[in-house]
Amino acid sequence: MYALIGYCSCMPQDDKSQDGASNNGLRRSKKKRDEKLGRVEAGLARARALIRDAMINQNRIFINLMETNTRFRTRDPDRAHVYYLPFSVVMILDTLFDPVIRDKAVLERIISGYVRLVSSKYPYWNRSLGADHFMLSCHDWGPRATWYVHQLYFTSIRVLCNANTSEHFNPKKDASFPEINLKTGEIEGLTGGLPASNRTVLAFFAGSAHGKIRPAFLKHWMEKDEDVRVYKNLPEGISYPDMMKKSRYCICPSGWEVASPRIVEAIYAECVPVLISQNYVLPFSDVLNWNSFSVQVSVSEIPNLKKILVGIPEDRYLRLQQGVRQVQRHFLVNDPPERFDVFHMIIHSIWLRRLNVADDTRQGGASIKSGFRRNKKKRDEKLGRVEARLARARALIRDAVINQNRSSPLDGDSDYIPQGDIYLNAYAFRRSYQLMERMFRIYIYEEGEPPLFHTGPCKDIYSMEGIFIKLMETNTRFRTRDPDRAHVYYLPFSVVMILETLFDPVTRSKSVLKRVIRGYIRLISTKYPYWNNSLGADHSMLSCHDWGPRATRYVPQLYSTSIRVLCNANTSERFNPKKDASLPEINLKTGEIEGLTGGLPLSNRTVLAFFAGGAHGNIRLALLKHWMIKDEDVRVYKNLPEGISYPDMMKKSKYCICPSGWEVASPRIVEAIYAECVPVLISQNYVLPFSDVLNWDSFSVQVSVSEIPNLKNILVGIPEDRYLRLQQGVRQVQRHFLVNDPPKRFDVFHMIIHSIWLRRLNVAVYV
């Protein structure tokens, strides 16, 4: 029996090599891989049967099954049982971590990027959701490093020193790894101690007051007893190794983290370890009986420590020390490795966890049952047809871009034909929109209950969250009930409703977002294959809340790969216009959608420019500082004077000033468009809504923050004929920002769908 490990040791290559899952050669080899995978799983099934028999007859057969061969690594990934992710958390942090700002984003970037690379280049991660992959780390932040990849955290085999069950260490799939402090790097001469007759110290500990257990321990015992020698700092002339070698018991309390190198130091010194910890899964505890070579003391028993140790009979102590000497071989570091040493014990721990991954685990294609393979083949064929139709759509849109008015329309547009300066390319938009209406299908996951899912606010500043899901769920043109026909999968959670329902305004903990959104992705990614087919690239979420982008951070693929439709479309916060879509912020104060548009004719617009609003953010502070109640033509207020109507001021102003507040988006932009008032946009890093279709320069004025003092000069300097074209553009573009129920062609609902459609066209999901 071989336990073969494949190394995911790859470097980035060209796009063709990484995305080669669609080429004919790889499809042909996939059948061979499935056959090899079947043989691998059959071998593991036989091993399980042997081990079940061995547990009855000889408890140690686990190691014998493992050790019939000493060469674990295979260069053929199709023969591997386990795939090793060879990143080092220690080296990532030593090399890239800034100890001043202490930003752990380096872990996210490296590890998320690496898993994304191996999952796109090879088929092995996706077929099991990482369940047959493992990583190893002895750094305190080892568990944290796996948070950034959902499947790595919940599914993969994590070999960790910090094996703390209160931090989601799962002994069924994760392995505890002993912390060994090789101070000089030398591995020779580390073992040995005095015989029991020469061990004159009952118990010994020296170390700092790290964590909660050590301060309690030091408080009770530090330099208070000749038999229990406890020091925070060793007195001069006393040797730490010598003290261990002449002590009967070596005390090993947890520090900041549950693991302690003192455990292995005690074993090397043939000193019986006294373990004081909470929630710690001891190394190799699925094989080793720790009660036979250590003493475990609870935190509450610290005051009685001496009585406990003195009360252990001599014959039991001798058996414990004999157990320490016997178990020592399993913690030895050898180069080259020797049978049963720590290297082999770690491999054995991984082996046991791989055996826990059953043949019929149906996690996004991990199953190898023949019926499931047939279903997967059908899904692959359907996905192939979906992608083929999208490829044709790309070609038709590309043709419209190149040939423009020479490209023939798909059919007649009786109600509206996009044309004019408000579009970047009216021909391409028209062609793309027609194809969207004909082809585009969105599947909405039905999992989840209101008020967190399938509903949202339909009034006030976050109204677009509720309106979109309401209109989407009742739509018959774009919604499909057959997920295999879908181009995009919609995640129907509402950030606003999660926060309104579960957020504590006192503690202001955002963990509610993490729990709900992570849990939802975990649910749909294990129940359905679609998330794992694309790592979320053909999935979409929508949020108009300021924390919408933050809400996606808790699932790395949702943050980095999925289509995020956001009001807070800020490129400085990693909004990516190639995959994310900007959503207009529309403040429906009463929830009504009728009677919101219209303004006075030019001759009655007596105010040059208008703004009223609080001093939110740096841009508004600068605007108010320069212009608040200082000019009759540029009317800028923090609070509107009594008797002045906000809507009326917009309707009689030529320009409506729309500065960003705390976040980049502002509802004033749509309010200005509704009032037929030319928007004056003052923002930084803001991707404007529908800016891949609309030419904002044709119906708005954009002013940089540095130009705020010259605002009046800029607006006065715009010629009358250009202003008239701008206002005409505002009236023409208005239809694209209107909320209708039921939706009408080219309104805001359809423009949002079109933005998602364009981003889906940017993604090719390979079969």
N, C-alpha and C positions, 0 to 999 in steps of 0.2 A: 504494500500500500504506500503510495506516494502522496505527500502533502506538498503540492507544487504552488509556488507563489510567483505571480507575474508582476513585474515592476512597470508602473505607469511612468516611464522615464522618457518624456517626449519634450521636444522644443517646438515653438511656434514655426509653422511653415506657411507656404502660400495658401490662398483661399481654396484653391482647387484640392490640395491635399487634405485640408481640414474638413472640407465639406464634401468629401468624396463619397459619402454614403449613398449618393444617388447614382454613381456610375455602375455600368453593367457588371464589371468585374467584381465589385463588392457585393452586388446582389447575388451573383453566382456563388460567391464564397460564403454567403450567409447560410445557405442550406448546409454546407459542410460544417460551419460553426455549430449549427443546431444539432447536427449528428454527434459532433465531438462533445458538445455540452451534455447531450443525453448520456454518453459514456461516462463523463465525469460524474454526473449525478447518480448513475447506477453504481459506480464505485463507492460513492459516499453512502448510498443506501446500504450496501454490504457492510461498510464500516460501522454504521449505526447498529445493525443487527449484531455484529460481533461484539460491540461494546456493551450492548444490553446483556448479552450472555456473560461477558467478562465481569460485569458488575456483580453478577450473582456468584461467580466462581472465584475470581481473583480481582480484587479492587484495583490492582496496579496495571491492568492490561491497557489502560489508556495510553501510558507512555510507551509500552511495547509496540502498540499499533503505529505509533508515530515514528518510532526510531528504527524501522527496518531499512531506512535510507537516510544518509546525512546530507544529501544535496537537495535543498528545498527550492531553489530558484530555477525557474524554467524560462527559456527565451521564447517559447511558443505560448502566446497568451490563450490560445484555444485549449491548451492542456491544463491551465491553471485552475486551482480551486479558489484562490484568493488573489486580489490585486493590491499591491502596496503603493500608497501615495507617499512618495519619499520627501516630503517637505519637513523642515525643522522649524518648529515654533521658536526655539531658542535663537537660531541663526537669523530668522526673519526679524526678530526683535533686536538682536545685537547689531544687525546691519542697518535697519531702517527706522527703528523706533526712536522718537525724539523724547528724551526723558523730561524735558521742560513742559511741553504742551501735553504729553502723555496721551496722544491720540492713537487709538488702537485700529484706526482705519487701515493701517498697513497690513494687518492680518487679514482683513476683509478683502482688500485688493488682491493680495497674493493668492490666498487660498480659494476664494471664489473664482478668480481667473484661472487657476490651475485646474480646478474641477471642471470648469466650463471648457477648457482646452481638451482634457482627456475625454470628456463626454461627447464632444463634437468630433473628435478624431477617431475614437474607438467605439464599438457598440456595447462594451461590457458594462459600463456604468448604467446606461439607460435600461438594459434588459433586467437589472435587479434593483434599480434605484439605489445603487451603492451598497446593497446588503452584503455583497461578497468582496467589498473593498475595506482596507483598514489603514489607519494612521497610528502613529506612535508619538507620544510627547510626555516628557517628564517635567515640563515647565508648569508653574502654578496656573498659567493662563491656557494650558492645553485644552481643557473643556471649552473655554470661551472661544478659542480659535475655531472650533467646529460649529459655533452658532451661525456663522455667516453662510453656511450651505445647509439647507434644511435637511436633506437626506443624509449628509455626513453626520449631523447631530443626532438624528432620530433613528437612522437605519444602519449606518456603517458600523464596523467593529472599531471601537476606539480603545487603544491601549494606552492607559493613562496612569501616571503616578498619583495624581489628584483624583482618587476614586471615591468621590463623595456622593452618596445617594441623595443628599438634600440638594445637590446641583445636577440632578437628572442623570447621574451615572447609573446605567442599567446593567446589572451583572449578567443578565441573560445574553446580551449582545456585546457588552464592553468588558475589557479585561484589565485587571489591576496589575500594575507594573511596579516592582520595588524601586524605591529611590536609593541609589548607591552613589555616595559622595567620594569620587576618586580625586582626592585633593591635588595630587601631583600627576595624575594620569597613569601612574604605575599600577599594575594589577598583580604584581608578585609581592609576597611577604605580608599580606594583609591579615592573615588568619593566625589563630593561636592564642592561648590564655593559660593561666595558672591552674593547677589541679584544685579540686574543691577544698582540700585541706589548707591551701595557702590563700584562699579567697577570704580576706579578713574584713571586708566591707560588705554590709548587708545589701545596700542599694546605693546607686550613684546616678546623678544627673548634673549636667552643666549646660546652660544655654540661656538665651535671652527670653524676655517676657513677651513672646509673640502670641497673638491671638487671645482667646478667652480662657482656654484650659491652662496654659502655662502660668498666667498671673495668679490664678487660684492655687495652683500647685506650689508656686514659689512663696506665696503668702503663708501657706501652712508649714512649709518644710525648709525654706532657705536658711542654711547655716544654723539649724536648731537642734540637730541630733547627730551624735557621733556615728551611729549605725546607718542612718539614712543621710548620705552626703549629697546635699543639694546646693548648687552654686549658680548664681547668675553670671559671675565672672570667676574663673578658676584662680585661686591664690597662686602667687609666684612659687615656682618650684614643683608644682603638681602637674603631672602629665596626664592629659585626657586619655590617650590609649592605655597607659599603665593603670589608670583608675578603673577602666572597663575590664581589663584583664584580671584585676584582683578583686572585683566585685562579684557577688553571687547573682544579683539582679541588676539589670540596667534599665532605668526608667525611660520610657519613650512616649512623652506626651505630644499630641498634635500641636502645631504652631499656627501660623496663619492659615495653612491648609492641612488637610487630614494626614497626609503622608509625612513620614519623618525618616531621614537617613539613619537615625540612631538605631532603627530596628535591625538593619543589615550590619551596622557597626557592632551591635551587641552579638549578633549571630557569629560574625567573624571572630569576636573576642571570646566566644564560647560562654557568654554571659546570658542568663535567661532574660529575655525581653519582658518588661512590664508595660503593657499597652494601655494607654489612656487616650481614648478618642471617642468621637461621636460620628455616626453615619459613614464610617470608613470600611470599605470592602478590602480585606487584606489580600496581598498578592498570592496568587495560585491557591486561593481558598476553596476552589472547586476540586482540588487534589490533596492539598495539605491539611492535616488536622492541627490547627494552631494551638489547641488546648494541650497538645502533647509536648510542646516546647516553648510555651510562653504563658504568662499570667495576664489576664485581662481584668482591668479595674475600671469601674465606672467613675465618672466625674464626681458624683455624689459621695463616693467612697474614698476620695483623696485624704480627708482627715484621718481615716483609719488605715492608711497605707501600711504603716509599720506592723500593726497587729495582723493584717492579712498576710504579710510576707513571713513574719515570725511564726504564724500559725500553720505554715506549710510543713508537713513532716519531712524529715531528712530523706527518707526513701523516695518520696515524691519529687523532692528537689533533684535528687540524683537522676531520676528518670527524665525530668525536664531538661537537665543539662546534657544528658545523653541524647535526647531528642534534638537539642540545638546542634550538637556535633554531627548528628546524622543528617539533619536538614541543610547543613552548611553548603553541601555540594550544589544544591539547587539555587544558591545565590552567588556562586562564584562566577567571576568574569574570566573567561579564558580566550586566548588568541593564539592558535585557532580554537574555535569552540570544542568542548568535549561533551560527550553524552550526559544528559541530565543536568547540565549547568544552567545558568540563568538564561542564556540565549535559547537553549532548547526548551526551557520552561515557558518562555514567552511564546515561542512558536507553538507549543502545545496548547497554550491558552487560546491562541487565535484559531487553531485547529478545532478545539471544542466549540467555539462560537460559530465557526463555519458550519459545523454539523447541525447547529440549531436552525440554520436557514433551510426550511423544508422544501421539498420538490414542488409542492403545490402552493407555495406562497405567491399569491396573485397580486403582485405589486407592479402595476404598469408594465406587464410583459415579463415579469421575473419567472412565471410559471413555465415548466417545460412539458406540461401535459399536452398530449397530442390534440385534444379538442380545443384547448386554448391556443395552440399554435395555428390551428385552422382559422379560429376567429381573428387572430392577429394578422394572418395573411389576407383575410377579407378586408380588415381595416386598412392594411397597407395599400390594397388595391383602390379602396375608396379615397384614401388620402392622395394617392397618385392622380386620380381623376380630378380632385379638388385643386391640386397644384397645377395640373395641366390647364385647367380653365383660367387660373390666375395668370399663368404664363401667357396665354392668348390675350388676356386683358392688358398685361404690360406691353405687349407688342402693339396693340391697337392704340394705346395712349401714346406710346413712343412715336407712332406714325403721325398722330395728330400734332405732337410737338414739332416734328420735323417738317411736315407738309402744310400745317396750319389750314388755310382756307381751301386747300386742294383735297383735304381729307373729307370723305363723305360721311354724314351723320348716320347713326344706326337706324333712327326713325325720326319722324317729325316731332317737334316740341310745340304743342298747340298753345300752351299757356305762357311760357317764358323761354327766351333764348338768351343765354349769357353772352354779353358783348359789351364792349366799351373799355375805358381806361381803368375801371375798378378791378379788372382781372389781370393777373400777370400773363396768362395765356388763356383767352376765352375758349379757343378751340379745344385745347387739351382738357380744360375743366368740363366743357360740355360732353366730350367723349367719355371722360372718366365718370362723370355723374350718370350718364346713360348706362354704362356698363355696371356701375354700382346698383342701379335700380333693377337691372336684369339679373344680376348674378349674386350679389352679396348676401350671405346668410350668417346670422349670429345665433349661437346657442347660449341660452341663459341657464346656468346651473340652478336646479330647483331646490337644492339643499339650503337650509337656513330658514329661520322663522323671523317674522317681524317682531319687534321694531328694528332689529339690527340689520336685517336682510330684506330685500324685495320691497323696500319702502324708503322714504326719505322726506325731508322738508320741501314743501311746495310753495313756501312764501319766505319773505325776507332775503337776506344776502346770499344764503346758501341754497336758494330755491332750485337751482339746476340739478342738484343731486336727486331730489325727489321727482322732479318733472321728467327727467330723462328715463329713470327706471319705470315710472308709471307709463310713459308713452311707449317704451320699448317692450314692456310685458304685454301690452295690448296690441302691438303692431303685428300685422299679418304679412307685410311685404318682406321685411328683413329677418324676422324671427323664424327660426326653424326648431321643430321639436325633435329632429333627428340629428344627434351630435356628429354623426359621420358625414353629414352634408355641410357642416358648418365650416366657415372660413375663420371665424373668430369665436372665442368662448368668453362670455361676459361673467365677471365675478360680482354678484349683486349686493355687495355690502355697502353700507353708508357710513362713512367716517363721522359725519355729523351725528347720526343716530347712536353710534357706538359711544361717542363722547357724552351726548345728552343723557344716555341711559345708564352708563357705567362709570363715567369719569367722576372722581372725587375732587371738587374744587379746592379743598383744603390741602390735601397732600399733593395734588397736581401730578400724580403718577401716571405716566403714559403707558404703563404696562398693560392696561386694558386693551389698547390697540394691538399690542404684540400678541396677547393671548387669543383674541378673537380672530385676527387676520392669519396668524400662523396656523391656528387650529383649523381654519376654513381651508387653507391651501393644503394642509396635511390630509384633510378629509377628501377633497376632490381629487388629489393626486394619488391617493391609494385606492379610491373607488373607481376612478376612470383612468384610461390610458392617455388622455389628450394632453394634460399638462406635461407629462414626461416625454411625449413624442417630440416636443419642441422646447423643453425647459421653460415653458410659459411664454414663449415668444409670440404665440398666436392667441394669447389671453389679454383681456382688457379690463381695467377698472376705471371708475370715474369719481372724482371728488372736487368739490369747490371749497372745501374747508382749508384754512391756512395750513393745517397739519396734514393735508392730503399727501404731500411728498414724504413726510416723516413716517406716515402710516405704512408706506411700502418698504421702508428700510428693514423691517423685521423678517422679510423673506427676500434673500439676495436676488433670486431670479425675477421676482416681481419688481424689484427696484431697478435692476440692471438690464433686464431682457424684455419684460412685458410692455404692452402698450398702456401707458398711463395718461388718462385724459384729465388734465388738471387746470384749475383756474390759476393756481400759483405756479406759473410757468417760468421759473427763474433758472437761467442757465448757470448761475453761480451756486445753485443748490442741486446741480447735476440733472436738471431737466435737459433731455436730449431730443431735439426736434426731429431727428431721423426716426425715432421710435415712439416718442411721446407727442401728444396733441394738446394744444392750448385751448382751453374752454372759456368762453366769455362769462364774466361774472354779471349776472342779471338780478337786480334787487327788486323782487316782486313784493312790495311792502304789505299788500293785503292778500296776495295770492291771485288777484284778478289779472287777466291777460288781455282784456279788452280796453280800448280807449287810452292806450299808453303813448300813442304817436301823434305827431303834428306840432307845428310851430308857426310863428308869425312870418309873413313875407319879409324879404330883405329890407324894404322901405321902413318897416316897423321895428327892426332890430336896432335899438338905440344904444345898446351896451356893447362895447368892443369885446370884452372878455369877462368871464365870471367863474368864481370858485367859492364854495363854502364847505368847510369841513374841519375836523379836529387836527391837532398838530401831531399826527401819527407818523413816526419815522423821520429820517433826516431830510428827505426831499421836501416834504410838506413844511418842515421847520424852516428851511431855506426860503420857500415860497412865501410863507407868512411873514417872515422877517423882512423881506424886500417889498411886499406889496399889500400887506393887510391894512385896509382902510387908508390907503395913501394916494389913490388915484380915482378920479371919477369915471375914467374909461375902463380901467382894469379893476373890476369890483371883486375884491378878495376879502372874505370874512372867515373868522374862526367860528363865530356864532352869528347867525343871520339876525339883523335888527328886527324888532317887532313890526309886523305889518308887511314884511317882504316875503313873497312866496318863492320857494326853491324851484318848483316846476316852471312858474311864470318867468323867473329870471333866466332860466335856460332857454325858454322859447323866444325871449326877446334879445338874446345875446348872439353875436356873430360867431364868437368862439367860446367853447366851454373848456376850461382848464381841467385836465385829468392827471394829477400827480399821483404816483404810487404812495401807499401808506406804509403800514408795517410790512406788507407784502407787495409784490410787484403789480398784481391785478387791481383794478378799480372798477366798481359798478358804474362810475360816472361816464365811462366810455360808451356803454350801451345807452345810458340815459341821454347823453348828448346826441347820439344817432337817432334815438326816438324823437328828440325835440328838434331834429333837423339843424342842429348846431354843430359847427365843425369842431371835432375834438382836437385839443392841444395836448399831446402826450408828453409827459415828463417822467421818465423812468430809467432804470439801469438794468440790463441783463434780462429784459422782459421779451419773451417771444409772443407776439401779438396773435390773437385768435385767427385761425383760418389763413395765416400768412403764407401758406404754400399755394393758395389760390388767389387771395385778394391782394391788390396793390394798395397798401395803406397810404402811400404818398398821394394817391389820387383823391382821398377824401378826409385826410387828417394832416395836422402839422406836428412834426416831432421836434421837440426842443430839448437840448441836453441840459443837465443840471447846472453846468457852468454858465449857461446862457440865461439863467433865470433873471439876473439883474437887467438884461436887455430884452425881456419878454415883450414889452410894449413896442419897442422899436421894430422887433421882428414881425409882429402882427400888423402894425401900421404899414410896414414896408411891403406887404403882400398886395400886388395889384388887384384892382376890382375884378378884372376878367378872370384871374386865377381863383379869387375867392368864389366867384359864381360857379366855376367848374368844381371846386371843392364841395360846395354845398349841394350841387347837382349830384356829385358822387355820393354824398351822405344819403340823399333821398333814394338813390338807386340801390345802395348797399343795404338799406334798412331791412329789406325783405329777408336778408340772411341772418338777421338777429331777432326776428319776431318769433314769439312762442305761440304756437297754435295747438288747439286740442279739438279735433284730431289734427295731426301734423299736415302741413301743406308742402308741396315740392319747393325745394330751395330755402326753406325756413331754417331756424337754428337747429332743430332736431336733425334735419337732413344734412346740414353742414357738419354737425358733430359726427354723424354716421360716415360722411364722406372723409372726414379727417382720419377716422379709424380705418376705413377702407384703404386710403393711401398708405398708411403705415403697414397694413397687412400685405400690401403689394411689395413692400420693401423686404419681406421675409419669405424665404423659401424653406419649407419644412421638408426634409429629405426622408424618403421612404426607407 
